[in-house]
């Protein structure tokens, strides 16, 4: 059986939610209408720099989301294990910090992504206070258990998020090759409406959770015409960075309007491209998708190239 790195596993779930946010809410909270939303993880970490050490090992997603016409803060804790500990106190701590950040109502939830079959319900509340009239004051949060749903039900839904989650749901009695066929047939039909980030996520997700040989999933991708999509993180990072850098360089060169200015603009564009690639790699490492060794191997040539370009730029400026 494939050994699963919990950090990489949970990072993929976070990536899935941020890529298919509307579908996530539509599936798990169909009675709640959401409007505008934004992700505020970086703002949270920046505000509570001192918490970085204590947050190690935790993977959470913070959003500001409009629900039923009102702006609320949403704190999602992603848990790979459900049997080891009661995390209700930690969820309450996050609520307090998130409330202090924005001072708006906080909606808290936990998503359990582990393979365990629950024999009893996990805690979904925490007693945080006491008063004479109301006695115990209880904080409650939503609990989602992916394994509690049937793969056979999820794969039939139109939502691409649900089809992908079918690989993580209870697949008892379901053919794993059939699940992949259904996923990639849907992806092929939606391909024109899916950006590179989503396509990369789909390939990473299916590679990680497939229960068939590599040859089988390769054959499925070929059958539906999806084998030529960029499938490696390095290609994705490179393409994203180059595109950004080229556009930036063209803009700066055009602004200069002369030969040396154009040359400088092109170099600045290349520098911007490499910086973008480095930032993307570091972000994927922070999410647990890339190991430190993988990240370092990909960063070394990029940083060397960055140094070379910076020296070229300095010579032009003299």
C-alpha positions as CSV (number, residue, x, y, z in Angstrom):
1,X,0.0,0.0,0.0
2,X,1.2,3.5,-0.9
3,X,2.6,5.5,2.1
4,X,0.7,8.8,2.3
5,X,2.5,11.9,3.5
6,X,-0.2,13.6,5.6
7,X,1.2,17.1,4.8
8,X,1.1,16.5,1.0
9,X,-2.3,14.9,1.4
10,X,-3.8,17.8,3.3
11,X,-2.2,20.3,1.0
12,X,-4.0,18.7,-2.0
13,X,-7.3,19.0,-0.2
14,X,-6.6,22.7,0.5
15,X,-5.7,23.1,-3.2
16,X,-8.9,21.4,-4.2
17,X,-11.1,23.7,-2.0
18,X,-9.4,26.9,-3.3
19,X,-9.7,25.7,-6.9
20,X,-13.4,24.6,-6.7
21,X,-14.7,26.9,-4.0
22,X,-18.2,27.4,-5.3
23,X,-18.7,23.7,-5.9
24,X,-17.4,22.9,-2.3
25,X,-20.1,25.1,-0.7
26,X,-22.8,23.9,-3.1
27,X,-22.1,20.3,-2.2
28,X,-21.6,20.5,1.6
29,X,-23.8,23.5,2.4
30,X,-26.5,23.6,-0.3
31,X,-28.8,25.7,1.9
32,X,-26.3,28.5,2.4
33,X,-25.9,31.1,-0.4
34,X,-22.4,32.4,-0.8
35,X,-21.4,35.5,-2.7
36,X,-18.0,37.2,-2.9
37,X,-15.1,35.6,-1.1
38,X,-11.3,36.0,-0.7
39,X,-8.5,34.0,1.0
40,X,-6.8,35.6,3.9
41,X,-4.2,33.0,5.1
42,X,-1.3,35.3,4.4
43,X,-2.9,38.2,6.3
44,X,-3.5,35.9,9.2
45,X,0.1,34.6,9.3
46,X,1.4,38.2,8.9
47,X,-0.7,39.4,11.8
48,X,0.3,36.5,14.1
49,X,3.9,36.0,13.2
50,X,4.5,34.6,16.7
51,X,2.0,31.8,16.1
52,X,4.1,30.3,13.2
53,X,5.8,27.8,15.4
54,X,2.7,26.6,17.2
55,X,0.9,26.2,13.9
56,X,3.4,23.8,12.5
57,X,1.8,20.6,11.5
58,X,-1.6,22.3,11.1
59,X,-3.1,23.0,7.7
60,X,-5.9,25.5,7.7
61,X,-7.6,27.7,5.1
62,X,-8.9,31.1,6.0
63,X,-11.5,32.9,4.0
64,X,-13.6,36.0,4.1
65,X,-16.9,35.0,2.5
66,X,-20.3,36.6,2.0
67,X,-23.0,34.2,3.2
68,X,-26.7,35.1,3.0
69,X,-25.7,38.7,2.3
70,X,-23.4,39.2,5.2
71,X,-19.6,39.1,5.3
72,X,-18.2,36.4,7.7
73,X,-14.8,34.9,8.4
74,X,-14.4,31.2,7.6
75,X,-11.7,29.1,9.3
76,X,-11.3,25.6,7.8
77,X,-9.0,23.1,9.6
78,X,-7.9,20.1,7.4
79,X,-7.2,17.0,9.5
80,X,-5.6,13.8,8.1
81,X,-6.2,11.8,11.3
82,X,-9.4,11.6,13.3
83,X,-8.7,9.1,16.0
84,X,-5.6,10.5,17.7
85,X,-6.9,13.6,19.6
86,X,-9.8,15.9,20.3
87,X,-9.0,19.1,18.4
88,X,-12.1,21.1,19.5
89,X,-9.9,23.3,21.7
90,X,-7.6,24.1,18.9
91,X,-10.5,25.0,16.6
92,X,-11.8,27.4,19.3
93,X,-8.3,29.0,19.5
94,X,-8.4,29.6,15.8
95,X,-11.8,31.2,16.1
96,X,-10.5,33.6,18.7
97,X,-7.5,34.6,16.6
98,X,-9.6,35.0,13.4
99,X,-12.2,37.1,15.3
100,X,-9.5,39.4,16.6
101,X,-8.1,39.7,13.0
102,X,-11.4,41.0,11.5
103,X,-13.9,41.3,14.4
104,X,-16.6,39.7,12.4
105,X,-18.6,36.5,13.0
106,X,-16.5,33.4,12.4
107,X,-17.7,30.2,10.8
108,X,-15.5,27.2,11.8
109,X,-15.3,23.8,10.3
110,X,-13.1,20.7,10.3
111,X,-12.6,18.5,7.2
112,X,-11.4,15.0,8.1
113,X,-9.6,13.4,5.1
114,X,-8.3,10.2,6.7
115,X,-9.2,6.6,5.8
116,X,-10.6,5.6,9.2
117,X,-14.2,4.4,9.5
118,X,-15.8,6.2,12.3
119,X,-17.3,4.1,15.1
120,X,-18.4,7.1,17.1
121,X,-19.0,10.8,16.4
122,X,-16.0,13.1,16.9
123,X,-16.4,16.2,19.0
124,X,-18.0,19.2,17.3
125,X,-18.2,21.6,20.2
126,X,-16.1,23.1,22.9
127,X,-17.1,24.6,26.3
128,X,-15.4,27.9,26.6
129,X,-17.3,29.8,29.4
130,X,-19.9,29.6,32.2
131,X,-22.5,32.0,33.4
132,X,-25.1,32.0,36.2
133,X,-28.1,32.0,33.9
134,X,-27.0,29.9,31.0
135,X,-24.4,27.8,32.7
136,X,-22.0,26.3,30.1
137,X,-21.4,28.4,27.0
138,X,-20.6,26.1,24.0
139,X,-18.9,26.9,20.7
140,X,-20.0,24.6,17.9
141,X,-18.4,24.0,14.5
142,X,-19.2,22.0,11.4
143,X,-17.6,18.6,10.7
144,X,-17.1,17.1,7.3
145,X,-15.9,13.5,6.9
146,X,-15.0,12.8,3.2
147,X,-15.0,9.0,3.8
148,X,-18.6,9.1,5.0
149,X,-19.9,9.5,1.5
150,X,-20.0,6.8,-1.2
151,X,-17.8,7.0,-4.3
152,X,-20.7,5.5,-6.4
153,X,-22.8,8.5,-5.4
154,X,-20.1,11.2,-5.8
155,X,-19.0,10.1,-9.2
156,X,-22.6,10.5,-10.6
157,X,-22.8,14.2,-9.6
158,X,-22.1,16.9,-12.2
159,X,-19.7,18.7,-10.0
160,X,-16.0,18.0,-10.9
161,X,-15.1,18.5,-7.2
162,X,-17.4,15.7,-6.3
163,X,-16.0,13.4,-9.0
164,X,-12.5,14.0,-7.7
165,X,-13.6,13.4,-4.1
166,X,-15.0,10.1,-5.2
167,X,-11.4,8.8,-5.1
168,X,-11.3,9.7,-1.4
169,X,-14.8,8.6,-0.5
170,X,-16.0,5.1,0.5
171,X,-15.2,3.2,-2.7
172,X,-16.5,-0.2,-1.4
173,X,-17.8,-2.2,-4.4
174,X,-16.7,0.4,-6.9
175,X,-14.2,-0.2,-9.7
176,X,-11.3,2.2,-9.3
177,X,-10.7,2.3,-13.1
178,X,-14.3,3.2,-13.7
179,X,-13.9,6.2,-11.3
180,X,-10.9,7.5,-13.2
181,X,-12.7,7.0,-16.6
182,X,-15.6,9.1,-15.4
183,X,-13.3,11.8,-14.0
184,X,-11.3,12.2,-17.2
185,X,-14.3,12.0,-19.5
186,X,-15.8,15.0,-17.5
187,X,-12.4,16.8,-17.6
188,X,-12.1,16.3,-21.3
189,X,-15.6,17.8,-21.8
190,X,-14.8,20.8,-19.5
191,X,-11.2,21.3,-20.7
192,X,-11.7,24.6,-22.4
193,X,-13.1,26.1,-19.2
194,X,-10.4,24.8,-16.9
195,X,-7.2,26.8,-16.4
196,X,-3.7,25.3,-16.1
197,X,-3.8,25.4,-12.3
198,X,-7.0,23.3,-12.2
199,X,-5.7,20.9,-14.8
200,X,-2.5,20.4,-12.9
201,X,-4.4,19.9,-9.7
202,X,-6.5,17.2,-11.4
203,X,-3.4,15.3,-12.6
204,X,-1.8,15.6,-9.2
205,X,-4.9,14.5,-7.4
206,X,-5.6,11.5,-9.6
207,X,-1.9,10.4,-9.5
208,X,-1.9,10.6,-5.7
209,X,-5.2,8.8,-5.0
210,X,-5.5,6.4,-7.9
211,X,-5.7,2.7,-7.1
212,X,-4.6,1.4,-10.5
213,X,-1.2,1.1,-12.1
214,X,0.5,4.1,-13.8
215,X,0.0,2.4,-17.2
216,X,-3.8,2.2,-16.7
217,X,-4.2,5.9,-15.8
218,X,-1.9,6.8,-18.7
219,X,-4.1,4.8,-21.1
220,X,-7.3,6.5,-19.7
221,X,-5.8,10.0,-20.3
222,X,-4.8,9.0,-23.8
223,X,-8.3,7.7,-24.6
224,X,-9.9,11.0,-23.7
225,X,-7.1,13.2,-25.3
226,X,-5.7,14.5,-22.0
227,X,-2.2,13.0,-22.2
228,X,-0.6,16.2,-23.5
229,X,-1.7,18.5,-20.7
230,X,1.3,19.7,-18.6
231,X,1.5,17.2,-15.8
232,X,4.6,18.2,-13.9
233,X,4.9,20.9,-11.3
234,X,8.1,22.2,-12.9
235,X,6.4,22.7,-16.3
236,X,3.5,24.5,-14.6
237,X,5.8,26.7,-12.5
238,X,8.0,27.5,-15.5
239,X,5.1,28.4,-17.8
240,X,3.4,30.6,-15.2
241,X,6.6,32.5,-14.4
242,X,7.7,32.9,-18.0
243,X,4.3,34.3,-19.1
244,X,4.3,36.8,-16.2
245,X,7.9,37.8,-16.8
246,X,7.4,38.3,-20.6
247,X,4.4,40.5,-20.1
248,X,6.2,42.6,-17.5
249,X,9.4,42.9,-19.6
250,X,7.4,44.0,-22.7
251,X,5.6,46.6,-20.7
252,X,8.9,48.0,-19.2
253,X,10.7,47.9,-22.5
254,X,7.8,49.7,-24.3
255,X,7.8,52.4,-21.6
256,X,11.6,53.0,-22.1
257,X,11.1,53.4,-25.9
258,X,14.7,53.1,-26.9
259,X,17.2,50.2,-27.6
260,X,18.9,50.2,-24.3
261,X,15.7,50.6,-22.5
262,X,14.2,47.6,-24.4
263,X,17.2,45.5,-23.5
264,X,16.9,46.5,-19.9
265,X,13.1,45.8,-20.0
266,X,13.7,42.3,-21.4
267,X,16.2,41.5,-18.7
268,X,13.9,42.8,-16.0
269,X,11.1,40.6,-17.5
270,X,13.3,37.6,-17.3
271,X,14.2,38.4,-13.7
272,X,10.5,38.8,-12.9
273,X,9.8,35.5,-14.6
274,X,12.4,33.7,-12.4
275,X,11.2,35.4,-9.2
276,X,7.7,34.3,-10.0
277,X,8.9,30.7,-10.5
278,X,10.8,30.8,-7.2
279,X,7.7,32.2,-5.4
280,X,5.5,29.5,-6.9
281,X,7.9,26.7,-5.9
282,X,8.2,28.1,-2.3
283,X,4.4,28.2,-2.1
284,X,4.1,24.6,-3.3
285,X,6.7,23.6,-0.7
286,X,4.9,25.5,2.1
287,X,1.7,23.7,1.1
288,X,3.5,20.3,1.4
289,X,3.2,19.4,-2.3
290,X,6.9,19.6,-2.9
291,X,9.5,18.2,-0.4
292,X,12.4,20.3,0.7
293,X,14.8,18.2,-1.4
294,X,12.6,18.6,-4.6
295,X,12.3,22.4,-3.9
296,X,16.0,22.9,-3.4
297,X,16.9,21.0,-6.6
298,X,14.6,23.2,-8.6
299,X,15.6,26.4,-6.9
300,X,19.4,26.1,-7.3
301,X,19.5,26.6,-11.1
302,X,16.8,29.3,-10.9
303,X,18.8,31.3,-8.3
304,X,22.0,31.0,-10.3
305,X,20.2,32.3,-13.4
306,X,18.7,35.1,-11.3
307,X,22.2,36.1,-10.1
308,X,23.5,36.1,-13.7
309,X,20.7,38.3,-14.9
310,X,21.1,40.7,-12.0
311,X,24.7,41.2,-12.9
312,X,23.8,41.8,-16.6
313,X,21.3,44.4,-15.5
314,X,23.9,46.1,-13.3
315,X,26.3,46.4,-16.3
316,X,23.6,48.0,-18.5
317,X,22.8,50.5,-15.7
318,X,26.4,51.7,-15.5
